[in-house]
């Protein structure tokens, strides 16, 4: 099913809960100037890789 979500639909792919948790920790440790930040799925995956 993953192959169906390519191109513009890639942003709607599922993300493992553990990757979301890692990304949340990585984002919390970075200094944020804005009170609310919206992360697209690709950025969440990148942040989870940084947290490893």
GULUM-289035 format. One record per residue (C-alpha): x, y, z negated; residue in three letters; residue number from 0. Coordinates in Angstrom, 2 decimals, padded with zeros to 5 digits. Layout:
REM residues N
u;v;w;rest;nr
X;Y;Z;ALA;NUM
...
END
This chain:
REM residues 52
u;v;w;rest;nr
000.00;000.00;000.00;UNK;0
002.98;002.28;-000.59;UNK;1
003.61;002.51;003.16;UNK;2
000.22;004.19;003.64;UNK;3
001.31;007.13;001.51;UNK;4
004.00;008.57;003.74;UNK;5
004.51;012.06;005.09;UNK;6
002.15;014.62;003.60;UNK;7
000.39;011.93;001.56;UNK;8
003.64;011.04;-000.23;UNK;9
002.77;013.47;-003.03;UNK;10
-000.13;011.19;-004.03;UNK;11
001.97;008.09;-004.68;UNK;12
001.72;006.53;-008.09;UNK;13
004.42;007.11;-010.67;UNK;14
005.29;004.69;-013.47;UNK;15
004.40;005.92;-016.94;UNK;16
008.01;005.45;-018.08;UNK;17
009.19;007.76;-015.28;UNK;18
006.63;010.38;-016.32;UNK;19
007.81;010.13;-019.93;UNK;20
011.46;010.53;-018.93;UNK;21
010.57;013.52;-016.76;UNK;22
008.63;015.11;-019.62;UNK;23
011.63;014.83;-021.93;UNK;24
013.99;016.20;-019.27;UNK;25
011.65;019.12;-018.53;UNK;26
011.21;019.89;-022.23;UNK;27
014.96;020.05;-022.75;UNK;28
015.37;022.57;-019.93;UNK;29
014.65;026.18;-020.77;UNK;30
011.34;027.26;-019.28;UNK;31
010.41;030.91;-018.89;UNK;32
006.87;030.22;-017.77;UNK;33
004.26;028.91;-020.24;UNK;34
002.80;026.45;-017.70;UNK;35
004.73;024.61;-015.00;UNK;36
003.20;022.22;-012.49;UNK;37
005.51;019.50;-011.21;UNK;38
004.86;017.66;-007.94;UNK;39
005.45;013.91;-007.94;UNK;40
008.79;014.18;-006.14;UNK;41
010.10;016.54;-008.82;UNK;42
008.86;014.20;-011.55;UNK;43
010.83;011.35;-010.00;UNK;44
013.94;013.58;-009.75;UNK;45
013.60;014.64;-013.40;UNK;46
013.21;011.04;-014.52;UNK;47
016.43;010.13;-012.68;UNK;48
018.26;012.98;-014.43;UNK;49
017.13;011.70;-017.82;UNK;50
018.82;008.31;-017.34;UNK;51
END
